[in-house]
Amino acid sequence: MRTPGVPPELVSSIEAAARLLKEGGLVIYPTETFYGLGAAVSRADAVHKIGALKGRGDGKPMAVIAADEAQARSLWREVPPEAEVFIRRFWPGPLTLVLPARPTLPFEIASTGEVGVRVSSHPVARELARLAGPLISTSANLSGNRESTRVIQIEHKVRDAADQVLDAGPTPGGRPSTVLGFKGAEPVILREGAIQRALIDACRP
């Protein structure tokens, strides 16, 4: 079933982008914060291409956008009970949960043995993930440069590397997703972003 809220004029473009992703292509797409540069998680060659383009030679893992909770869980080896409250409270939305990864994921995503995943609240991002499978979620900019809320702001090097650009107009911008990990049963904020610390603290068991 199509994700609610997808603009009708973008349906065919999203379907074409999903086909490209499955073939190993790269796609620029909107999220609930900034425009992202995506590859299908199932295509390690494309994931590696993004890492090389962004200049991420430090082994820092890239996060993933899933279409829904079930797709997100398929990427994790286990989900501790303490994470469930955050899933129920903040998804879909700008919360990336870092949990133990399944061993089949590419190194660029799970170099630490964990993988960060969120279910985006942007209908285009979710529909793209529904059709193509989980997507790399990294901002559409070179490392160290500013994120973009409009396609026209995206650096030419990044735009030229993409096989397709899904332009859905301006994205909200603001702060990037909050990244939350766990040390045992204790939630640990790895990056405070769009969801503030006070909201995270209010959900602690």
Secondary structure, DSSP 8 states (H G I E B T S, - for coil): ---TT--GGGHHHHHHHHHHHHTT--EEEE-SSSEEEE-BTT-HHHHHHHHHHHT--S----EEEESSHHHHHTTBS---HHHHHHHHHH-SSSEEEEEEB-TTS-HHHHTTSEEEEEE-S-HHHHHHHHHH-SEEEEESS-TTS---SSGGGS-HHHHHH-SEE---S----SS--EEEEEETTEEEEEE--SS-HHHHHHT--
